[in-house]
Amino acid sequence: MATLTQPSLSSPPPVTPRPPRGHGGDGGNDGRDNYSSGRTARFAIYVGMVASTMTFFALIAAMFMRRGLSANHDWRHMPIPPLLWWNTVALLLSSIAIDLGRRALRAGSRPRFRRYWLTGTALGLYFLIGQAINWRFLVNHGFYMRNNPASAFFYILTMAHAAHVVGALAALIYVSCRTMLFPAIPLNRNVMEVSAIFWHFLDVMWLVLMATFAFWI
């Protein structure tokens, strides 16, 4: 008579292979690793924003002091280049487009994300080119750094802001190229998030500079 054999109770249970960790992109990954790296990235960008804010406000304070101590009325009022207002509009629209792209990626729509992000990046490039045109406009009208304290501070503040824009724009371009050249690989959301945060910061800082130029330059 045949006997039925039962599996040994001491045999180990089957092992289910653990899925590989992701890269913090659109799909899932180890939530704790993603959260930890996201906190680190945000902390680093907030520290950079605080340092940049202190630098800009130190320059603005120096401008106010220099204007109040102008000897022989050497502070000569300078015209605001007309393109500067269009640059401001372009930067505001760029910030809106970047935020719409961030929201689209969170919703899982990569095509809308790419469309909005590329639009914001292009507007950022327009802003940077426009700044070079504004500097040329002032030079053509006789406003140099050495002959007028007002124009000197205008050049210093706008060039300092433009230097920050170059760095932030490099991050935006990196995200754009990353999504276009490697669409199948999940995008690291932390890079996208901190790039958007710093871009919005530069937008706010530019509005502060524009208010300063309008009332004090």
C-alpha positions in Angstrom: 0.0 0.0 0.0 1.4 3.4 -1.0 2.2 5.8 1.8 1.7 9.6 1.4 4.7 11.6 2.5 4.1 15.1 3.9 6.6 17.9 3.6 8.9 18.3 6.5 7.8 21.0 8.9 11.4 22.0 9.3 11.9 22.9 5.7 12.5 26.7 5.1 9.7 28.7 3.5 10.1 29.8 -0.1 12.1 33.0 -0.4 10.5 35.8 -2.5 13.2 37.9 -4.2 13.2 41.5 -3.2 12.6 44.0 -6.0 15.5 46.2 -6.8 15.4 49.7 -5.4 14.4 52.5 -7.7 15.9 55.8 -8.4 13.3 58.1 -6.8 11.5 58.6 -10.1 7.9 58.3 -11.2 7.5 54.7 -9.9 8.1 53.2 -6.6 11.3 52.8 -4.7 12.4 52.4 -1.2 10.3 55.1 0.5 12.7 55.6 3.4 15.7 56.2 1.2 13.8 58.6 -1.1 12.5 60.5 1.9 15.9 60.7 3.5 17.6 61.9 0.3 14.8 64.4 -0.3 15.2 65.9 3.1 19.0 66.2 2.6 18.6 67.8 -0.8 16.0 70.3 0.6 18.2 71.2 3.5 21.1 71.9 1.3 19.1 74.1 -1.1 17.6 76.0 1.9 21.1 76.7 3.2 22.1 78.0 -0.2 19.0 80.2 -0.4 19.8 81.7 3.0 23.3 82.4 2.0 22.2 84.0 -1.3 19.6 86.1 0.5 22.2 87.5 2.9 24.5 88.3 0.0 21.8 90.2 -1.9 20.5 92.1 1.1 24.0 93.1 2.1 24.5 94.5 -1.4 21.2 96.3 -1.2 22.1 97.8 2.2 25.4 98.9 0.8 23.6 100.6 -2.0 21.3 102.5 0.4 24.2 103.6 2.5 26.2 104.8 -0.6 23.2 106.7 -1.9 22.7 108.5 1.4 26.4 109.4 1.6 26.8 110.6 -2.0 29.3 113.4 -2.0 28.9 116.3 -4.4 25.6 114.7 -5.6 27.4 112.1 -7.6 24.5 109.7 -7.5 23.0 110.2 -10.9 19.6 108.8 -11.7 19.7 106.2 -14.4 16.8 105.0 -16.7 15.5 101.5 -16.3 16.0 99.6 -19.6 12.6 99.0 -21.2 13.4 95.3 -21.8 13.9 94.8 -18.0 10.1 94.8 -17.6 9.6 92.1 -20.3 12.4 90.1 -18.6 10.4 90.3 -15.4 7.3 89.0 -17.1 9.4 86.2 -18.7 10.8 85.1 -15.4 7.4 85.1 -13.8 6.0 83.0 -16.6 9.0 80.7 -16.4 8.4 80.1 -12.7 4.7 79.3 -13.4 5.6 76.9 -16.1 8.2 75.1 -13.9 5.6 74.7 -11.1 3.0 73.3 -13.6 5.6 70.9 -14.8 6.4 69.8 -11.2 2.7 69.2 -10.6 2.3 67.3 -13.9 5.1 64.9 -12.9 3.6 64.3 -9.5 0.3 63.4 -11.3 2.2 60.9 -13.5 2.0 62.8 -16.8 5.5 62.9 -18.2 4.5 64.4 -21.6 2.9 67.4 -19.8 5.9 67.6 -17.5 8.3 67.8 -20.4 6.2 70.4 -22.2 5.9 72.7 -19.2 9.5 72.2 -18.0 11.0 73.0 -21.5 8.8 76.1 -21.7 10.1 77.3 -18.3 13.7 76.6 -19.3 13.3 78.4 -22.6 11.9 81.5 -20.8 14.8 81.3 -18.4 17.2 81.4 -21.3 15.3 84.4 -22.7 15.7 86.2 -19.4 19.4 85.7 -19.4 19.8 86.9 -23.0 17.6 89.9 -22.2 19.9 90.8 -19.3 22.9 91.0 -21.6 20.9 93.2 -23.9 20.0 95.5 -21.0 23.6 95.9 -20.0 24.4 96.8 -23.6 21.6 99.3 -23.6 23.1 101.1 -20.6 26.6 101.1 -22.1 25.2 102.6 -25.3 23.6 105.4 -23.2 26.8 106.2 -21.3 26.0 104.5 -18.0 29.2 102.7 -16.9 30.3 101.2 -13.6 33.0 103.7 -12.9 31.2 107.0 -13.6 28.0 106.6 -11.6 27.4 104.8 -8.3 23.8 104.1 -9.3 24.7 102.3 -12.5 27.6 100.5 -10.7 25.1 99.0 -8.1 22.7 98.1 -10.9 25.4 96.1 -12.7 26.6 94.4 -9.5 23.1 93.4 -8.4 21.9 92.2 -11.8 25.1 90.3 -12.6 25.0 88.6 -9.2 21.5 87.6 -9.9 22.4 86.4 -13.4 25.2 84.3 -12.0 22.7 82.5 -9.8 20.4 82.1 -12.8 23.2 80.4 -14.8 23.6 77.8 -12.0 19.8 77.2 -11.7 19.4 77.2 -15.4 22.0 74.5 -15.7 19.9 72.3 -13.3 16.8 73.0 -15.4 18.6 72.0 -18.6 19.9 68.9 -17.0 16.4 67.8 -16.0 15.1 68.6 -19.5 17.9 66.6 -21.3 17.4 63.8 -18.8 13.7 63.4 -19.6 14.2 63.7 -23.4 17.3 61.6 -23.9 16.4 58.9 -21.4 12.6 58.8 -21.2 12.5 55.1 -20.1 14.6 55.7 -17.0 12.7 57.1 -14.0 13.6 60.7 -13.2 14.9 61.5 -9.7 12.2 63.7 -8.3 14.5 65.2 -5.7 16.6 66.9 -8.4 13.5 68.2 -10.0 12.0 69.5 -6.7 15.1 71.3 -5.5 15.6 72.8 -9.0 12.1 74.2 -9.0 12.4 75.5 -5.4 15.6 77.4 -6.2 14.1 78.8 -9.4 11.1 80.2 -7.5 13.5 81.7 -5.0 15.4 83.5 -7.8 12.0 84.8 -9.1 11.2 86.3 -5.7 14.6 87.8 -5.3 14.3 89.4 -8.8 11.0 91.0 -7.7 12.8 92.5 -4.7 15.6 93.8 -7.0 13.0 95.3 -9.4 11.3 97.1 -6.5 14.7 98.4 -5.4 15.5 99.7 -8.9 12.1 101.3 -9.4 12.3 103.4 -6.2 16.0 103.9 -5.5 18.0 103.8 -8.7 
